[in-house]
Amino acid sequence: MKKSGLLNRYFGLAAQGTTVRTEVIAGLTTFLTMAYIVVVNPVILGAAGMPVAGVAAATCLAAGFGSILMGLIANYPIALAPGMGLNAYFTYTVVKGMGLPWQTALGCVFISGIAFLLLTVAGIRQLIISAVPRSLFAAVGGGVGLFIAFIGLADAGVIVAKPGTMVGLGNLTSPTAAISLLGLVVIASLQARSVKGAMLIGILLTAAVAWVFGLGHFAPGAYTLRDLSSAAFKLDISAALNLKGGIGLSLIEIIFVFLFVDLFDNVGTLVAVTKRAGLVAADGTIPRLNRILLADAASMVTGALAGTSPVTSYIESAAGVAVGGRTGLTSIVVGLLFFCTLFFAPLVQAIPAAATAPALVLVGALMMGALAEVEWSDPGAAIPAFLTVIMIPLSYSIANGLAFGITSHAILKLVRGQARMREWLVYLLAALCIVRFIYLA
């Protein structure tokens, strides 16, 4: 009873009309809807050459730490974990596209986290939130969704490279493609029936089928602390800073993308979850926003040290809110469950690509819902949003999509005579994007 009273006072349970039992159930619900990240994140970062078992452990640690920190200092029912989209950018743009070693890329994540902490304390991140139009926030979410889905379809062998048309349909009767499509049907069916943990259950069922047909090998055995820590503290900060040649444009671009995608992820999630929970202030602002952003930045730094791509707020938190979660106690329950999952992390090495590919496709599908927030009848909003959405998957770069969106938004504002001095930051960002395009040319 005393423990319940202490929790009630710290989290304000009674004031929010909730109970310890409700918060625990909400935390379990949120965890089940986002636990797939423990399987999917190591697969994506593994493509960058990172040790899969180590990344799985880092994913659990970062998600556990971030969610608990959010609950303790911000008191919101919002869980954190390595972000989908940010992990794809880390692997396919930074490591494979720019040719950086994954250790250097982790160094960039760490520097970004420190930069976020400083920008948050200085109020700059809040300034960016107020300056950038909501249509671009939504467009980035939709574009990243297409990007992730494209990666999933390619991993499944459903979409392949074709000389004449650049891309085309693969051989759907091949084992990997066929089992991936089966997984797509299974996960989609579970989601359609609102089964809790549909993504995770679907991945495991599809993996079982893949094991039966010899596409994966389930060989659980003893694993050591070395397996769990194989990605921890491997970041190379000095290489990321490029100390010999000075801080280059590549580092600035990486931090720029990490900043904006993480910021857009957070804002989109915060708005959706707080509205659903009835936690938005009367004037439309989000209380304790600084604390939320501080928790996010600290989690990114911790994630880089543990060995994973940037950590961000998860929209799956809305699942916990839907069953009554209203306080940070929900997030703490999620964090504790992720810590418990740490003991099973190395087993994700047994999950074949045929099982994770359909999950990527459907995560991408879920992210497309953000595009409903774009006012498509207004060319000033629709054109920048469209350019952002289309350029992210087609150029295989979130940075390019962001640059096209911000630049076109600023140009259209100027053409329509709607430029305002208070929006100076948007025009500064657009100018930097144009300089970037000239440099890349």
HUNOR-V155748 format. One record per backbone hydrogen bond with DSSP energy under -0.5 kcal/mol. CO is the residue of the C=O (numbers start at 1). NH is the residue of the N-H. Records with the same first field share a line. If there is no record, write none. Layout:
BEGIN
CO->NH / NH
END
This chain:
BEGIN
1->5
2->6
3->7
4->8
5->9
6->10
7->11
8->12 / 13
12->16
13->18
14->17
19->23
20->24
21->25
22->26
23->27
24->28
25->29
26->30
27->31
28->32
29->33
30->34
31->34 / 35
34->37
35->38
36->39 / 40
37->41
39->43
40->44
41->45
42->46
43->47
44->47
45->48 / 50
46->49
51->55
52->56
53->57
54->58
55->59
56->60
57->61
58->62
59->63
60->64
61->65
62->66
63->67
64->68
65->69
66->70
67->71
68->72
69->73 / 74
70->74 / 75 / 76
76->78
77->79
79->314
81->312
83->87
85->89
86->90
87->91
88->92 / 93
89->93 / 94
90->95
91->96
93->98
94->100
95->99
101->105
102->106
103->107 / 236
104->108
105->109
106->110
107->111
108->112
109->113
110->114
111->115
112->116
113->117
114->118
115->119
116->120
117->121
118->122
119->123 / 124 / 125
120->123
123->127
124->128
125->129
126->130
127->131
128->132
133->136 / 137
134->138
135->139
136->140
137->141
138->142
139->143
140->144
141->145
142->146
143->147
144->148
145->149
146->150
147->151
148->152
149->153
150->154
151->155
152->156
153->157 / 158 / 159
154->157
158->170
160->168
162->166
165->167
166->162
168->160
170->172
171->174
174->178
175->179
176->180
177->181
178->182
179->183
180->184
181->185
182->186
183->187
184->188
185->189
186->190
187->191
188->192
189->193
190->195
191->194
195->198
197->201
198->202
199->203
200->204
201->205
202->206
203->207
204->208
205->209
206->210
207->211
208->212
209->213
210->215 / 216
211->214
217->219
224->227 / 228
225->229
227->230
231->234
235->237
236->240
237->241
238->242 / 243
242->245 / 246
246->248
248->252
249->253
250->254
251->255
252->256
253->257
254->258
255->259
256->260
257->261
258->262
259->263
260->264
261->265
262->266
263->267
264->268
265->269
266->270
267->271
268->272
269->273
270->274
271->275
272->276
273->277
274->278 / 279 / 280
275->278
279->287
281->284
285->281 / 287
286->289
288->292
289->293
290->294
291->295
292->296
293->297
294->298
295->299
296->300
297->301
298->302
299->303
300->304
301->305
302->306
303->307 / 308
305->233
310->83
312->81
314->317
315->318
316->319 / 320
317->320 / 321
318->322
319->323
320->323 / 325
321->324
327->330 / 331
328->332
329->333
330->334
331->335
332->336
333->337
334->338
335->339
336->340
337->341
338->342
339->342
340->343
341->344
342->345
344->347
345->348
346->349
347->350
348->351
350->352
352->355 / 356
353->357
356->360
357->361
358->362
359->363
360->364
361->365
362->366
363->367
364->368
365->368
366->369
367->370
368->371
369->372
370->373
371->374
374->376
375->378
377->379
378->381 / 382
379->383
381->385
382->386
383->387
384->388
385->389
386->390
387->391
388->392
389->393
390->394
391->395 / 397
392->397
397->401
398->402
399->403
400->404
401->405
402->406
403->407
404->408
405->409
406->410
407->411
408->412
409->413
410->414
411->415
412->416
413->418 / 419
414->417
420->423
421->424
423->426 / 427
424->428
425->429
426->430
427->431
428->432
429->433
430->434
431->435
432->436
433->437
434->438
435->439
436->440
437->441
END
